[in-house]
């Protein structure tokens, strides 16, 4: 008996250590997700589900918001069932490529807070002006660690390339091959969780992708981004075209155009976007959890973390997003 105890003790210690690293885990509202046709669904029932929430700002520029309490406030204060963690990547911006340990630690904090709070988390490789293909070795390292560590949890959603640029990329020649590489890498460790693939032209050319999507993989969706007031009826028409062609889309980022004098009109355009997205059962996450002086900042300058989603600290834009989220049944409840 003693020999048996000594034999299994190291394994038990490893299991305990792994659990202590991650901490508490609460099931997300709909459990494991899947993509069925053009819809995001609950895997067990195939019932269409919609995720609604907020996106954090670039990790290297707004680190004070990358804490567990932010996730609690996004869930409990804004009635969100998803948080998008925008992992800044670019070396020139001081992102993951330059500081992998520090940036990964921020992502770890947000993921584990989402696991604890029981909401979904979009793990976003938030590259910008640089091509993601130039950072592919860092991306492989990053997503390997994420998938190995957290891929067993249904909360995880992968976003493998934020906003490919039109001038330097095309779907067939660049984005599609990159996406195949990243999907196959993630699937080595995580066979099931949803992977969101970027689309050309800042995630706007969804109609092009709809004509030639990835094949041979399950649970793949595609990114659509818009800023109301700049991307209006022409992009809504393009969205409907892609939808009618059967493309599953997820709006991982949206906001209003940075023209303060046109804010009222931009919010009217946002209302038209909401009408379309809701009619198509599409999920969406608003940009962004920040208090900097930008048109699409959710919060007023100096907001403390415990006042995130407190109506007294919302900008006009923030109030609009807040009211939309609070009007929805997003399947979340909060511990008292």
C-alpha positions as CSV (number, residue, x, y, z in Angstrom):
1,X,0.0,0.0,0.0
2,X,2.8,2.4,0.9
3,X,4.5,1.7,-2.4
4,X,1.3,2.5,-4.3
5,X,0.9,5.7,-2.4
6,X,4.4,6.8,-3.2
7,X,3.9,5.8,-6.8
8,X,0.8,7.9,-7.4
9,X,1.8,10.8,-5.2
10,X,3.8,12.6,-7.9
11,X,0.9,12.4,-10.3
12,X,-1.5,13.8,-7.7
13,X,0.8,16.6,-6.9
14,X,1.0,17.5,-10.6
15,X,-2.8,17.5,-10.9
16,X,-3.2,19.6,-7.8
17,X,-0.5,22.0,-9.1
18,X,-2.2,22.4,-12.5
19,X,-5.6,23.1,-10.8
20,X,-4.1,25.7,-8.5
21,X,-2.5,27.5,-11.5
22,X,-5.9,27.9,-13.1
23,X,-8.1,28.3,-10.0
24,X,-11.9,28.3,-9.9
25,X,-13.8,27.4,-13.0
26,X,-17.5,28.2,-13.6
27,X,-19.3,26.8,-16.6
28,X,-20.1,29.5,-19.3
29,X,-23.8,30.2,-20.1
30,X,-24.2,27.8,-23.0
31,X,-21.4,25.3,-22.3
32,X,-19.3,24.2,-25.3
33,X,-20.0,26.1,-28.5
34,X,-19.9,25.0,-32.1
35,X,-20.4,26.4,-35.6
36,X,-23.4,24.8,-37.4
37,X,-23.8,26.2,-40.9
38,X,-23.7,30.0,-40.5
39,X,-24.7,30.0,-36.9
40,X,-22.9,29.9,-33.5
41,X,-24.7,27.2,-31.5
42,X,-24.7,25.4,-28.2
43,X,-22.9,22.2,-29.0
44,X,-25.2,19.9,-27.0
45,X,-28.5,21.1,-28.4
46,X,-27.5,22.8,-31.7
47,X,-29.6,25.8,-30.6
48,X,-28.4,29.1,-32.0
49,X,-26.7,31.3,-29.3
50,X,-25.4,34.9,-29.4
51,X,-22.5,36.3,-27.5
52,X,-22.5,40.0,-26.5
53,X,-19.9,41.8,-24.6
54,X,-16.9,44.2,-24.6
55,X,-13.4,44.2,-25.9
56,X,-10.4,45.3,-23.9
57,X,-8.0,47.8,-25.4
58,X,-4.5,46.8,-26.6
59,X,-2.8,45.0,-23.7
60,X,0.5,47.0,-23.8
61,X,-1.2,50.4,-23.8
62,X,-4.0,49.9,-21.2
63,X,-2.5,47.4,-18.7
64,X,-4.5,48.8,-15.8
65,X,-7.7,47.3,-17.2
66,X,-6.1,43.9,-17.7
67,X,-7.1,42.7,-14.2
68,X,-9.6,40.1,-12.9
69,X,-12.0,42.7,-11.5
70,X,-12.4,44.2,-15.0
71,X,-13.9,40.9,-16.1
72,X,-16.2,40.8,-13.2
73,X,-17.5,44.3,-13.9
74,X,-17.9,43.5,-17.6
75,X,-20.0,40.6,-16.7
76,X,-21.9,41.9,-13.7
77,X,-22.1,45.6,-14.5
78,X,-22.7,45.3,-18.3
79,X,-24.5,42.0,-18.5
80,X,-21.9,40.5,-20.9
81,X,-21.3,36.9,-21.6
82,X,-18.0,37.4,-23.5
83,X,-14.9,39.5,-23.1
84,X,-12.4,40.0,-25.9
85,X,-8.8,40.1,-24.8
86,X,-6.9,42.1,-27.4
87,X,-3.3,40.9,-27.1
88,X,-1.1,43.6,-28.6
89,X,1.6,41.8,-30.6
90,X,3.8,44.3,-32.5
91,X,7.4,44.6,-31.5
92,X,7.4,48.3,-32.4
93,X,4.5,48.9,-30.1
94,X,6.0,47.0,-27.2
95,X,3.6,44.0,-27.6
96,X,3.9,40.3,-27.2
97,X,6.7,39.9,-29.8
98,X,8.9,42.3,-27.8
99,X,7.7,41.3,-24.3
100,X,6.2,37.8,-24.4
101,X,6.4,37.0,-20.7
102,X,4.8,40.2,-19.5
103,X,2.1,40.2,-22.2
104,X,1.2,36.6,-21.8
105,X,0.8,37.2,-18.0
106,X,-1.9,39.7,-18.8
107,X,-3.7,37.3,-21.1
108,X,-3.5,34.6,-18.4
109,X,-5.1,37.0,-15.9
110,X,-8.0,37.7,-18.2
111,X,-8.6,34.1,-19.3
112,X,-8.6,32.8,-15.8
113,X,-10.9,35.6,-14.7
114,X,-13.3,34.6,-17.5
115,X,-13.1,30.9,-16.3
116,X,-13.8,32.0,-12.8
117,X,-16.7,34.3,-13.8
118,X,-18.2,31.8,-16.2
119,X,-18.1,33.8,-19.4
120,X,-16.5,33.2,-22.8
121,X,-13.2,34.9,-23.7
122,X,-11.9,35.7,-27.2
123,X,-8.2,35.3,-27.2
124,X,-7.3,37.9,-29.8
125,X,-3.9,38.0,-31.6
126,X,-4.3,41.8,-32.0
127,X,-1.8,42.6,-34.7
128,X,-2.1,45.9,-36.4
129,X,0.0,47.5,-39.2
130,X,2.5,44.7,-39.4
131,X,1.6,41.5,-41.2
132,X,0.7,38.7,-38.9
133,X,2.8,36.5,-41.2
134,X,5.8,38.4,-40.1
135,X,5.0,37.4,-36.5
136,X,4.0,33.9,-37.2
137,X,6.6,32.2,-35.0
138,X,5.5,34.3,-32.1
139,X,1.9,33.5,-32.9
140,X,2.6,29.8,-33.0
141,X,4.3,30.0,-29.6
142,X,1.4,32.0,-28.2
143,X,-1.4,29.9,-29.4
144,X,0.4,26.7,-28.6
145,X,0.6,27.8,-25.0
146,X,-3.0,29.0,-24.9
147,X,-4.4,25.8,-26.5
148,X,-2.3,23.5,-24.3
149,X,-3.1,25.3,-21.1
150,X,-6.7,26.3,-21.6
151,X,-8.1,24.5,-24.6
152,X,-10.0,21.9,-22.5
153,X,-12.2,24.7,-21.3
154,X,-15.3,25.6,-23.4
155,X,-14.9,29.3,-22.5
156,X,-12.0,29.7,-25.0
157,X,-12.5,31.3,-28.5
158,X,-9.5,31.9,-30.7
159,X,-9.1,35.0,-32.9
160,X,-6.0,34.3,-34.9
161,X,-5.5,37.6,-36.9
162,X,-7.0,40.9,-36.1
163,X,-7.7,43.1,-39.1
164,X,-5.6,42.0,-42.1
165,X,-4.7,45.1,-44.2
166,X,-6.0,45.4,-47.7
167,X,-2.9,47.0,-49.2
168,X,-0.6,44.2,-48.3
169,X,-2.8,41.1,-48.1
170,X,-5.2,39.0,-50.1
171,X,-7.4,36.2,-48.9
172,X,-6.2,33.5,-51.3
173,X,-2.5,34.3,-51.3
174,X,-1.8,35.4,-47.7
175,X,-4.7,35.2,-45.2
176,X,-6.1,31.8,-46.1
177,X,-2.7,29.9,-46.0
178,X,-1.8,31.6,-42.7
179,X,-5.2,30.7,-41.3
180,X,-4.8,27.1,-42.3
181,X,-1.4,26.9,-40.5
182,X,-2.8,28.4,-37.3
183,X,-6.0,26.3,-37.3
184,X,-4.0,23.1,-37.7
185,X,-1.6,24.1,-35.0
186,X,-4.5,24.9,-32.5
187,X,-6.3,21.7,-33.4
188,X,-3.3,19.6,-32.3
189,X,-4.2,20.6,-28.7
190,X,-7.8,21.8,-28.9
191,X,-10.1,19.8,-31.1
192,X,-13.3,21.7,-30.6
193,X,-13.3,25.3,-29.5
194,X,-14.3,27.9,-32.0
195,X,-11.6,29.6,-34.1
196,X,-12.3,33.0,-35.6
197,X,-10.5,33.7,-38.9
198,X,-9.6,37.2,-40.1
199,X,-10.9,38.6,-43.3
200,X,-9.3,41.1,-45.8
201,X,-9.5,44.9,-45.6
202,X,-9.7,45.3,-41.8
203,X,-12.2,42.4,-41.5
204,X,-14.6,43.9,-44.0
205,X,-14.3,41.8,-47.2
206,X,-16.5,39.0,-45.8
207,X,-18.1,38.5,-49.2
208,X,-14.8,37.6,-50.8
209,X,-14.2,35.0,-48.1
210,X,-17.7,33.6,-48.4
211,X,-16.9,32.5,-51.9
212,X,-13.9,30.5,-50.8
213,X,-13.9,29.7,-47.1
214,X,-11.6,27.2,-45.4
215,X,-12.7,23.6,-45.9
216,X,-12.0,20.5,-43.9
217,X,-12.2,22.1,-40.5
218,X,-15.0,22.3,-38.0
219,X,-16.1,25.2,-35.7
220,X,-14.6,28.0,-37.8
221,X,-16.2,31.4,-38.0
222,X,-15.0,34.6,-39.7
223,X,-14.4,38.1,-38.4
224,X,-16.5,41.2,-39.3
225,X,-15.6,44.6,-38.0
226,X,-17.3,47.9,-38.5
227,X,-17.4,51.5,-37.2
228,X,-20.8,53.0,-37.5
229,X,-20.8,56.3,-39.4
230,X,-17.9,55.2,-41.6
231,X,-19.0,51.6,-42.5
232,X,-22.7,52.0,-43.2
233,X,-25.2,50.5,-45.7
234,X,-22.6,49.4,-48.1
235,X,-21.0,47.1,-45.5
236,X,-24.4,46.0,-44.2
237,X,-25.2,44.9,-47.8
238,X,-21.9,43.1,-48.0
239,X,-22.6,41.4,-44.7
240,X,-26.0,40.2,-46.0
241,X,-24.3,38.9,-49.1
242,X,-21.8,36.8,-47.1
243,X,-24.6,35.6,-44.8
244,X,-26.7,34.5,-47.8
245,X,-23.7,32.6,-49.1
246,X,-23.6,30.7,-45.8
247,X,-20.6,32.4,-44.1
248,X,-20.6,32.2,-40.2
249,X,-19.5,35.6,-38.9
250,X,-18.6,37.0,-35.5
251,X,-18.3,40.8,-34.9
252,X,-15.3,40.7,-32.5
253,X,-15.0,44.5,-32.7
254,X,-17.2,47.4,-33.5
255,X,-17.7,51.0,-32.5
256,X,-18.6,54.4,-33.9
257,X,-16.5,56.6,-36.2
258,X,-14.1,59.1,-34.6
259,X,-16.0,62.2,-35.5
260,X,-17.5,63.8,-32.3
261,X,-19.6,66.3,-34.2
262,X,-21.4,63.4,-35.9
263,X,-21.9,61.3,-32.8
264,X,-25.8,61.4,-33.0
265,X,-25.8,60.3,-36.6
266,X,-23.2,57.6,-35.9
267,X,-25.3,56.2,-33.1
268,X,-28.3,56.1,-35.5
269,X,-26.1,54.0,-37.8
270,X,-25.2,51.8,-34.9
271,X,-28.9,51.2,-34.3
272,X,-29.2,50.0,-37.9
273,X,-26.3,47.7,-37.4
274,X,-27.8,46.2,-34.2
275,X,-31.1,45.6,-36.1
276,X,-29.2,43.7,-38.8
277,X,-26.9,41.7,-36.5
278,X,-29.8,40.7,-34.2
279,X,-31.9,39.6,-37.2
280,X,-29.0,37.4,-38.4
281,X,-28.3,36.0,-34.9
282,X,-24.8,37.3,-35.0
283,X,-22.5,37.8,-31.9
284,X,-20.7,41.0,-31.2
285,X,-18.2,42.7,-28.8
286,X,-17.9,46.5,-28.5
287,X,-14.6,48.3,-28.7
288,X,-13.4,49.3,-26.1
289,X,-12.9,49.2,-22.4
290,X,-10.9,52.4,-21.9
291,X,-11.1,55.9,-20.5
292,X,-8.8,57.6,-23.1
293,X,-10.1,60.5,-25.1
294,X,-11.5,58.6,-28.1
295,X,-14.9,58.6,-29.6
296,X,-15.3,54.9,-28.9
297,X,-14.1,54.9,-25.3
298,X,-16.7,53.4,-23.1
299,X,-15.7,55.3,-19.9
300,X,-15.0,58.8,-18.7
301,X,-11.4,59.7,-17.9
302,X,-10.1,58.4,-14.6
303,X,-12.7,55.7,-14.1
304,X,-11.6,53.2,-11.4
305,X,-11.9,49.5,-12.1
306,X,-14.7,49.1,-9.6
307,X,-16.7,51.7,-11.5
308,X,-16.5,50.0,-14.9
309,X,-20.1,49.8,-16.2
310,X,-21.3,52.1,-13.5
311,X,-23.7,54.4,-15.5
312,X,-22.2,57.5,-13.8
313,X,-18.9,56.9,-15.5
314,X,-20.1,56.0,-19.0
315,X,-19.5,58.2,-22.1
316,X,-22.4,58.9,-24.4
317,X,-21.2,56.0,-26.6
318,X,-20.7,53.9,-23.5
319,X,-24.3,54.5,-22.3
320,X,-25.5,53.4,-25.7
321,X,-23.6,50.1,-25.5
322,X,-24.5,49.6,-21.9
323,X,-28.2,50.0,-22.5
324,X,-28.1,47.5,-25.4
325,X,-26.3,44.9,-23.3
326,X,-28.6,45.4,-20.3
327,X,-31.6,44.9,-22.5
328,X,-30.5,41.4,-23.5
329,X,-30.8,38.0,-22.0
330,X,-27.2,37.0,-22.1
331,X,-27.5,34.1,-19.6
332,X,-25.3,35.5,-16.9
333,X,-25.9,35.9,-13.2
334,X,-23.6,37.4,-10.5
335,X,-22.5,36.2,-7.2
336,X,-23.6,38.5,-4.5
